[in-house]
Amino acid sequence: MPKSKCNDQKGFTLWFTGLPCSGKSAVADKVAENLKSHGLRVERLDGDIVRQSLTRDLGFSKEDRNENIRRVTFVAKLLTRNGVAVLTSFISPYRDIRAQARKEIGNFIEVYVKCSIEVCMQRDIKGMYKKALSGEIKEFSGVSDPYEEPLNPEIFLETDKETLEESTNKVLAKLVELGYL
């Protein structure tokens, strides 16, 4: 019996990082759709969804954020080594924990979703930035807590200057270049 494309699939993790409301989930969802249409096994790990189940016991202190990313890294590593395309979308504001995720997962592609804070605030339908600026939300990345931009991401998106389609195509082109597609 001939092998299906899925049986030959090499696992990898696309790690989308950026400020809240920068477009991480939107781009990751579009890329996931495209990968599935090519017959790949795909899993999405999204910050909002993971916090409802896997990490509901964690808050937003630096320690809790790092633990959140450690747990996600563990899941992504298992999926990646089993031939799944994993797309994570987490603020993951600290470089050191992203570096640990890269080391542990192996086939790791960092996608920096850069967007001006002004545009992020315009996109913020939950009003989180407003609450953070008023002091209602403590430890908010990019406002009252640092966001450490990636120094050498494999993929650099500027979602305040590119369309969703342009950003998605950049990611897909890089996957072709790296031999994953």
Secondary structure, 3 states (H helix, E strand, C coil): CCCCHHHHCCCEEEEEECCCCCCHHHHHHHHHHHHHHCCCCEEEEEHHHHHHCCCCCCCCCHHHHHHHHHHHHHHHHHHHHCCCEEEEECCCCCHHHHHHHHHHHCCEEEEEEECCHHHHHHHCCCCHHHHHHCCCCCCCECCCECCCCCCCCCEEEECCCCCHHHHHHHHHHHHHHCCCC
